[in-house]
Amino acid sequence: MTADPLAPLDLAFWNIESPENPMHLGALGVFAAPSPTAAAHAADLLAGRAAAVPGLRMRIRDVWAPFTGPLSFGGAVREPDPEFDPLHHVRLHPPTADYQAAAGRLMERPLERGRPPWEAHVLPAEEGDGFAVLFKFHHALADGLRALTLAAAVLDPMDLPAPRPRPAPPAGGRFPDVRALPGLLRGALSGAVSDVGRALDIGASVAVHTLGMRSTGALTAGPTGTRRTAGVVVDLDDVHRVRKVVGGTVNDVLIAVVAGALRTWLDERGDGSAGVTPRALIPVSKRRPRTAHPQGNRLSGYLMRLPVDDPDPLGRLAAVRTAMNRNKDAGPGRGAGAVALLADHVPALGHRLGGPLVSQAARLWFDILVTSVPLPSFGLKLAGNPVTEVFPYAPLARGQSLAVAVSTYRGRVHFGLVADAEAVPDLDRFARALTAEVETLITACGS
């Protein structure tokens, strides 16, 4: 494998990182295992398999010399680490009675930037009846789908769907017919003009959404570098029961659950929910599942106001549906939520110099991240031990105190919560509010 330059959005994630705000995503997989030695065996297996996965051998190296043109000056490349040792990345920990507490402490530690930026932490259960594995991947190395691909490569082999065959190249070889060049040039020029127009549209939308906006105090905090995690599991059938009564999508219901839980949590902790409509960023992957292998993040997003101030659970769900439908009609390529696409229009040196400034601007753009992480519908295993729960963890932006990630796995919805431990010492209270909100919606629907 040879070195390749980081895509603009990857470079942005690499440069906005700080010790207090590491930009890695994570996933905690809980495994059922009958043997107390299963965790140690799993750690050995992960290390052995990691050595054979090319994507896990890739480090990120800053470079100052232009490598693809003048605009690449000050960028970074992804390249094989000649000193790669999987034992630097796979670590077996002492037994623990609380997977989530251990995961929180591990999530606050930045990844080593001089090595391939990923880790797998094996956490044996104190009772010896199972173990968990916390995977950490830097966002510059992998987005959600890419991280899933890399993690799956070190788990037990799975029967994946066969990839669709690529269409055959046009007759006449790889070079276009010279008679088609005028049309191709017109298309390229039109595309360039469209890109500029889209960039201006996104920039204007961001400005409109941030002018005069006040961040929701309970969801913002100074960066302390501390982390706390929690996990919540609800039945997917319960979510479908609500969806079938009120319409919309599963994602609409889950976002409404977050809004309702925030209302309960704010009221219980004394902050109050009156007039609170935090801005939620809903990332949208532009990568198709079967094209998860190419490098580079493919992300856009929707920006919406969560109706936390509405006391009616069905009213909150209706407001979420309306906002999501409006976002979908506009598409993920426009609007304030698509600001990540502006990374393509910034030269490498701009990412290098502007990274710290951009990281501090996140709190002006949105208050909370609510993201969905795809998982396969079939069972995952390691050394024959099945995964029973999977909790995804999103990076916590600078100045923000809570991020919510959601995955659906084998008939259950898993909420993975990451919070600033000092700003949100009561994360478990918010976790309980998520479970309660599902019951509230079921009752409101009369089902």
Secondary structure as GFF3:
##gff-version 3
##sequence-region A 1 447
A	DSSP	beta_strand	4	5	.	.	.	ID=ss1
A	DSSP	alpha_helix	8	16	.	.	.	ID=ss2
A	DSSP	beta_strand	24	32	.	.	.	ID=ss3
A	DSSP	alpha_helix	38	50	.	.	.	ID=ss4
A	DSSP	three_ten_helix	54	57	.	.	.	ID=ss5
A	DSSP	beta_strand	58	62	.	.	.	ID=ss6
A	DSSP	three_ten_helix	70	72	.	.	.	ID=ss7
A	DSSP	beta_strand	76	80	.	.	.	ID=ss8
A	DSSP	three_ten_helix	86	88	.	.	.	ID=ss9
A	DSSP	beta_strand	90	92	.	.	.	ID=ss10
A	DSSP	alpha_helix	99	107	.	.	.	ID=ss11
A	DSSP	beta_strand	118	124	.	.	.	ID=ss12
A	DSSP	beta_strand	130	138	.	.	.	ID=ss13
A	DSSP	alpha_helix	144	154	.	.	.	ID=ss14
A	DSSP	three_ten_helix	178	180	.	.	.	ID=ss15
A	DSSP	alpha_helix	181	210	.	.	.	ID=ss16
A	DSSP	three_ten_helix	217	219	.	.	.	ID=ss17
A	DSSP	beta_strand	228	235	.	.	.	ID=ss18
A	DSSP	alpha_helix	236	246	.	.	.	ID=ss19
A	DSSP	alpha_helix	250	268	.	.	.	ID=ss20
A	DSSP	beta_strand	279	285	.	.	.	ID=ss21
A	DSSP	three_ten_helix	289	291	.	.	.	ID=ss22
A	DSSP	beta_strand	299	305	.	.	.	ID=ss23
A	DSSP	alpha_helix	313	330	.	.	.	ID=ss24
A	DSSP	three_ten_helix	336	345	.	.	.	ID=ss25
A	DSSP	alpha_helix	348	365	.	.	.	ID=ss26
A	DSSP	beta_strand	368	372	.	.	.	ID=ss27
A	DSSP	beta_strand	381	382	.	.	.	ID=ss28
A	DSSP	beta_strand	385	393	.	.	.	ID=ss29
A	DSSP	beta_strand	402	409	.	.	.	ID=ss30
A	DSSP	beta_strand	412	419	.	.	.	ID=ss31
A	DSSP	alpha_helix	427	445	.	.	.	ID=ss32
###
